[in-house]
Amino acid sequence: MQIRIIHDEIRQTVKQFFITHWGSSEMVVSTGVYHCDQLEGFYVMDEEEIIGLVTYRIKQQEVEIISLDCIYEGKGIGSALLNRVEEVAKTHQLQKISLITTNDNLHAIRFYQKRGYRVTEIRLDAVKRARLIKPTIPLFSTDQIAIQDEWLLEKSLN
C-alpha cells in the first residue's frame, strides 16, 4: 500500500471522492467549516480510485483530523493513514491529535479508542447548529440513531 501526500494535481479527484461519498467536500463541525479537498492530508489509490483518505489541519500545538475515510475496512488502510498523521504531529513536535465525530458513529469511536484516543468532551446539540450552515447533514444514521452531538477525541503525544 502506497500512501501519498495530497497535492494540487490530485485535489479535483479528492473533491470528487467527497462528493461521491458525502455529497460535498464541505465539512461543518464546531471548530469551523472546511473544504476537505483544500486541506493537507494523505491518500491511498487502488488503480485509478481513491480507497483511503485523511485530511487534517495544524493549529497551535495540535493536529486536528478533519476527515478519515476508507472504502475497504479491515485492510489496515485507516490505521496506516492515521499513523502518517501521527508522524506529522511528532515531526512538528506537537502535543496532541484531536478529531470530532458524531454520537452515532460508534464504529469510528471504537476505531480511535483502540488506537489510544480518548473521548475528552461531548458537545451537545453541536450537529443541530452545524445543520444551520449545512442543512444536508442527515437527522439519523443508517442505524436510525439520531445524529445530534459531537464527540471530541484526543490522543496525547507526550
C-alpha positions, 0 to 999 in steps of 0.5 A: 500500500502506497500512501501519498501526500495530497497535492494540487494535481490530485485535489479535483479527484479528492473533491470528487471522492467527497462528493461521491461519498458525502455529497460535498467536500464541505465539512461543518463541525464546531471548530469551523467549516472546511473544504476537505479537498483544500486541506493537507492530508494523505491518500491511498489509490487502488488503480485509478480510485481513491480507497483511503483518505485523511485530511487534517489541519495544524493549529497551535500545538495540535493536529486536528483530523478533519476527515478519515475515510476508507472504502475497504475496512479491515485492510489496515488502510485507516490505521496506516493513514492515521499513523502518517498523521501521527508522524506529522504531529511528532515531526512538528513536535506537537502535543496532541491529535484531536478529531470530532465525530458524531454520537452515532458513529460508534464504529469510528469511536471504537476505531480511535479508542483502540488506537489510544484516543480518548473521548475528552468532551461531548458537545451537545446539540453541536450537529443541530447548529452545524445543520444551520450552515449545512442543512444536508447533514442527515437527522439519523444514521443508517442505524436510525440513531439520531445524529445530534452531538459531537464527540471530541477525541484526543490522543496525547503525544507526550 
